């Protein structure tokens, strides 16, 4: 097949702020293109392109990111200190923790165990 995934597009009300937040979370460099969109350069896999949209997020994501840390508890604490918040999307009692970024986009921090 002649396709490859090159970018994941993330809608944002405040492109600069949300991209800066994810840049801090992931440690990936950010750059602004001529259209004012911000791109996070992934070391492997697709880059993340942040696109300004006028509407706010109002429902649960249909797709989300799973992040696997070395130390789940320490990483959850770090992310919350950066501005993430715990959210309940109906996951119940699981080994992963569901958080939301400053604009409410859910993501999971996995346990890091097998």
C-alpha positions as CSV (number, residue, x, y, z in Angstrom):
1,X,0.0,0.0,0.0
2,X,1.3,3.5,-0.8
3,X,0.2,5.3,2.4
4,X,2.0,6.2,5.5
5,X,0.9,8.1,8.6
6,X,2.8,11.4,8.7
7,X,0.8,13.6,11.1
8,X,-1.8,13.4,13.9
9,X,-3.9,16.5,13.8
10,X,-5.1,17.9,17.1
11,X,-7.8,20.6,17.2
12,X,-7.2,23.4,19.7
13,X,-8.8,26.6,20.7
14,X,-5.4,27.9,21.8
15,X,-2.8,26.3,19.5
16,X,0.2,27.8,21.0
17,X,-0.7,27.0,24.6
18,X,-1.8,23.4,23.9
19,X,1.2,22.6,21.7
20,X,3.5,24.1,24.3
21,X,1.9,21.9,27.0
22,X,2.2,18.7,25.0
23,X,5.8,19.7,24.0
24,X,6.6,19.9,27.8
25,X,4.8,16.6,28.4
26,X,6.6,14.7,25.6
27,X,9.8,16.6,25.4
28,X,9.4,17.1,21.7
29,X,10.4,20.3,19.9
30,X,7.7,22.6,18.6
31,X,7.8,24.8,15.5
32,X,5.2,27.2,14.1
33,X,4.5,27.0,10.3
34,X,3.6,29.9,8.0
35,X,-0.1,29.3,8.6
36,X,0.3,29.7,12.4
37,X,-0.2,26.0,13.1
38,X,2.2,24.4,15.5
39,X,3.9,21.1,14.8
40,X,5.5,18.8,17.4
41,X,8.3,16.8,15.9
42,X,8.1,13.2,17.0
43,X,11.4,11.4,17.3
44,X,9.7,8.3,15.8
45,X,6.2,8.0,14.3
46,X,3.9,10.7,13.1
47,X,4.4,14.4,14.1
48,X,1.5,16.2,15.9
49,X,0.0,19.1,14.1
50,X,-2.1,21.5,16.2
51,X,-4.8,23.3,14.3
52,X,-6.9,26.2,15.5
53,X,-10.6,25.6,15.6
54,X,-13.3,28.0,16.9
55,X,-15.3,25.4,18.8
56,X,-14.5,23.9,22.2
57,X,-14.3,20.2,22.9
58,X,-17.6,19.0,24.4
59,X,-17.7,15.2,24.2
60,X,-15.4,12.3,24.9
61,X,-12.6,11.8,22.3
62,X,-13.2,9.1,19.7
63,X,-9.5,8.5,19.5
64,X,-6.9,9.1,22.3
65,X,-3.2,8.7,23.1
66,X,-1.9,6.0,25.4
67,X,1.4,6.9,27.1
68,X,3.6,4.3,28.8
69,X,5.9,5.7,31.5
70,X,8.7,4.0,33.6
71,X,6.9,5.1,36.8
72,X,3.1,5.6,36.4
73,X,2.6,7.3,39.8
74,X,5.4,9.8,39.3
75,X,4.3,10.5,35.7
76,X,0.7,11.1,36.7
77,X,1.9,13.4,39.5
78,X,4.1,15.3,37.0
79,X,1.3,15.6,34.4
80,X,-1.2,16.9,37.0
81,X,1.4,19.5,38.2
82,X,1.7,20.6,34.5
83,X,-2.1,21.1,34.3
84,X,-3.6,17.7,33.4
85,X,-6.6,16.6,35.4
86,X,-8.1,13.2,36.2
87,X,-11.3,12.3,34.3
88,X,-13.8,9.6,34.4
89,X,-14.9,8.3,31.0
90,X,-16.5,5.2,32.5
91,X,-13.3,3.2,32.7
92,X,-14.0,1.9,36.2
93,X,-11.1,0.4,38.2
94,X,-8.3,-0.2,35.8
95,X,-4.5,-0.3,35.8
96,X,-4.3,2.8,33.6
97,X,-5.1,6.4,34.6
98,X,-7.3,8.6,32.4
99,X,-6.2,12.3,32.4
100,X,-7.3,15.3,30.3
101,X,-5.0,17.9,28.9
102,X,-5.7,21.6,29.5
103,X,-8.4,21.7,26.7
104,X,-10.1,18.5,27.9
105,X,-8.6,15.9,25.5
106,X,-8.5,12.6,27.3
107,X,-5.4,10.4,27.3
108,X,-4.2,7.4,29.3
109,X,-1.1,6.8,31.3
110,X,-0.6,3.1,31.3
111,X,0.9,1.1,34.2
112,X,4.1,0.3,32.3
113,X,3.8,-3.4,33.3
114,X,3.9,-6.1,30.7
